[in-house]
Amino acid sequence: MAKILKNLFLFFSIAAAITCFIACEKRSYVVKGPEVSLDTVSFSGVIQPIFDAKCVSCHGGATAPDLRADNSHKALAGGNYATLPAGESALYKAIVNNFHTPFTVQAEKDSIFSWISQGAKDN
């Protein structure tokens, strides 16, 4: 009888551990990307001002891509920096890597992600 109880205890313990692991697995390892804005993100009204304030000091012509107002969209589109999917684009990867991360806040990163996701239009 004691052996049966021991085996039952072992069985239920293993079943409970597996159940907990499966339940936790669904919630623990979900990696979400930035939220894509449902509103159209304007390049000239939202994105270029970020570049002007945060990026042009280094990317003002000498370092690619050239993010000055008259050149930035052409440099990004022509240089394949703003490609889909947005999370894999060179521009988004650059602003979230360790070197560039401190230069922009999360809301600016999210705006750039949304703009790329919306097709990186020159609007």
C-alpha positions as a printed NumPy array, in Angstrom:
array([[  0.   ,   0.   ,   0.   ],
       [  2.815,   2.405,   0.877],
       [  4.454,   1.705,  -2.484],
       [  1.216,   2.522,  -4.323],
       [  0.86 ,   5.8  ,  -2.403],
       [  4.476,   6.665,  -3.118],
       [  3.975,   5.984,  -6.847],
       [  0.731,   8.016,  -6.911],
       [  2.45 ,  10.903,  -5.144],
       [  5.325,  10.768,  -7.631],
       [  2.923,  10.618, -10.592],
       [  0.865,  13.61 ,  -9.42 ],
       [  3.979,  15.592,  -8.546],
       [  5.386,  15.11 , -12.033],
       [  1.989,  15.912, -13.615],
       [  1.726,  19.119, -11.548],
       [  5.271,  20.17 , -12.465],
       [  4.594,  19.61 , -16.178],
       [  1.315,  21.531, -15.959],
       [  3.032,  24.471, -14.239],
       [  5.838,  24.464, -16.765],
       [  3.428,  24.464, -19.7  ],
       [  1.306,  27.242, -18.175],
       [  4.358,  29.408, -17.428],
       [  5.919,  28.768, -20.828],
       [  3.075,  30.519, -22.631],
       [  3.525,  33.707, -20.662],
       [  7.203,  33.836, -19.815],
       [  8.849,  33.906, -23.192],
       [  6.561,  36.113, -25.263],
       [  8.668,  38.882, -26.754],
       [  6.599,  41.762, -28.005],
       [  7.866,  44.364, -30.404],
       [  6.891,  48.003, -30.253],
       [  3.263,  48.882, -30.796],
       [  2.611,  50.076, -34.327],
       [  0.727,  53.358, -34.369],
       [ -2.636,  53.205, -36.096],
       [ -2.261,  56.862, -37.037],
       [ -0.088,  57.652, -40.013],
       [  3.356,  58.714, -38.835],
       [  4.485,  61.749, -40.784],
       [  8.09 ,  61.722, -41.925],
       [  8.38 ,  65.51 , -42.076],
       [  6.323,  66.12 , -38.933],
       [  7.567,  63.349, -36.623],
       [ 10.594,  61.475, -37.95 ],
       [ 12.728,  64.278, -39.394],
       [ 12.446,  66.35 , -36.185],
       [ 13.828,  63.34 , -34.27 ],
       [ 16.738,  63.155, -36.711],
       [ 17.296,  66.928, -36.482],
       [ 17.373,  66.877, -32.677],
       [ 19.176,  63.603, -32.039],
       [ 21.035,  62.339, -35.092],
       [ 22.277,  65.09 , -37.411],
       [ 25.17 ,  66.01 , -35.138],
       [ 26.841,  62.734, -36.173],
       [ 24.912,  61.851, -39.336],
       [ 25.083,  65.267, -40.964],
       [ 26.828,  64.246, -44.156],
       [ 30.14 ,  62.752, -43.093],
       [ 28.712,  59.541, -41.595],
       [ 26.163,  57.422, -43.473],
       [ 23.265,  57.694, -43.596],
       [ 23.033,  61.442, -44.159],
       [ 20.068,  62.463, -41.981],
       [ 19.962,  66.159, -42.833],
       [ 16.479,  67.316, -43.839],
       [ 17.089,  67.554, -47.59 ],
       [ 18.844,  64.187, -47.813],
       [ 17.487,  61.886, -45.124],
       [ 14.564,  60.132, -46.805],
       [ 16.529,  59.504, -49.986],
       [ 19.51 ,  58.257, -47.955],
       [ 17.329,  55.917, -45.877],
       [ 15.26 ,  54.558, -48.761],
       [ 18.116,  54.379, -51.244],
       [ 20.509,  52.869, -48.738],
       [ 18.073,  50.145, -47.669],
       [ 17.992,  51.396, -44.081],
       [ 14.182,  51.541, -43.779],
       [ 13.05 ,  48.105, -44.972],
       [ 10.315,  45.713, -43.906],
       [  9.871,  44.058, -41.538],
       [ 10.573,  47.122, -39.407],
       [ 12.183,  45.16 , -36.574],
       [ 14.776,  43.811, -38.995],
       [ 15.509,  47.108, -40.739],
       [ 18.989,  48.571, -40.471],
       [ 17.608,  51.878, -39.162],
       [ 15.578,  50.313, -36.352],
       [ 18.378,  47.932, -35.395],
       [ 20.773,  50.892, -35.268],
       [ 18.603,  52.923, -32.888],
       [ 18.068,  50.025, -30.503],
       [ 21.64 ,  48.73 , -30.407],
       [ 23.875,  49.468, -27.445],
       [ 25.708,  52.392, -29.052],
       [ 22.683,  54.36 , -30.331],
       [ 20.162,  53.48 , -27.586],
       [ 20.916,  56.455, -25.303],
       [ 20.304,  58.999, -28.046],
       [ 16.551,  58.426, -28.358],
       [ 13.751,  57.749, -25.899],
       [ 11.382,  54.803, -26.296],
       [  8.581,  56.939, -27.774],
       [ 10.947,  58.092, -30.54 ],
       [ 12.048,  54.52 , -31.224],
       [  8.377,  53.488, -31.398],
       [  7.59 ,  56.319, -33.841],
       [ 10.444,  55.264, -36.117],
       [  9.32 ,  51.63 , -35.898],
       [  5.741,  52.631, -36.809],
       [  6.917,  54.838, -39.672],
       [  8.967,  51.984, -41.149],
       [  6.067,  49.537, -40.612],
       [  3.794,  51.905, -42.509],
       [  6.082,  51.768, -45.542],
       [  8.633,  54.506, -44.7  ],
       [  6.802,  57.065, -46.82 ],
       [  8.13 ,  60.539, -47.556],
       [  5.056,  62.294, -46.174]])
